Amino acid sequence: MTGFASAARSVGGLEIACDIRSVNNKGLDIRLRLPAGLEALEPPIKKLVGEHVARGSIQITVTARMAAEETAAGIDEVRFRALAEAATRLARECSVNPPTADGLLAVRGMVMADEPDGRVDPESAGDTCMETVREALAGLVEARSHEGEALRKVLSAHVSEIARLTGLAESDPSSQPDAIHARLGEQVGRLLEASASFDEARLHAEAALLATKADIREEIDRLKAHVDAARALLAGGGAIGRKLDFLAQEFNRETNTICSKSASSALTAIGLELKSAIEQFREQVQNLQ
């Protein structure tokens, strides 16, 4: 599931910001970037994320900088004068416009700011950092929840389509036991007419075995059970992505068996439609937690 959230807090003139983004992933992969000095917070932050997120590639970036009012700036006057004199002399010699003050001040290193050394004190900023991450994580969970609700409706529609096609397969005339027995009986009759050397009892026994193998009632019953299970999971909510992924595999397994048993083009066509609906279902499940 995808999502993005951010949060910011201040402590002692230090501004701490946290950005969290997530993209689809089969498992849970947490990547964390922390300011120097707060490395010890990595385990508790990952534990916190794991308590709220089950699947996804999560990238967390925490930054820390001094607030503007806490910093002071100055000019390296010695360097400024030396550069101004050299630039003015060169401008005169080359007959070009002399340098301006703002142009010289734009030279890197000319303006000096009293910035922190880049290392954050964990004692003073640790708790604030955790609070910031917790706030951003709550925003991410909410964003993912909205996406999850939209996905639930899409998945429910796919499950309904699978249920509809399962019903068509069940009602297809060629899949009825009587039709299977009649078809095999005709084939046995033709064989007996073609040659008197066939053992009639053996042929009927083989036909009975083939009729049993061609019967798709068990596959239909399992497909119906999987449809009920998928609907129950979608209604219950929570971290159901892996469970639905497993059901998608079961849907596909039963449909493959139906296609292999099919003795009519109509049932084969239904089976192919089922496989298409199941694949669409499976693709959307990959986006779910």
Secondary structure, 3 states (H helix, E strand, C coil): CCEEEEEEEEECCEEEEEEEEEECCCCEEEEEECCECCHHHHHHHHHHHHHHCCCEEEEEEEEEEECHHHCCEEECHHHHHHHHHHHHHHHHHHCCCCCCHHHHHCCCCCEEECCCCCECCHHHHHHHHHHHHHHHHHHHHHHHHHHHHHHHHHHHHHHHHHHHHHHHHHHCHHHCHHHHHHHHHHHHHHHHHHCCCCCHHHHHHHHHHHHHHHCCHHHHHHHHHHHHHHHHHHHHCCCCHHHHHHHHHHHHHHHHHHHHHCCCHHHHHHHHHHHHHHHHHHHHHCCCC
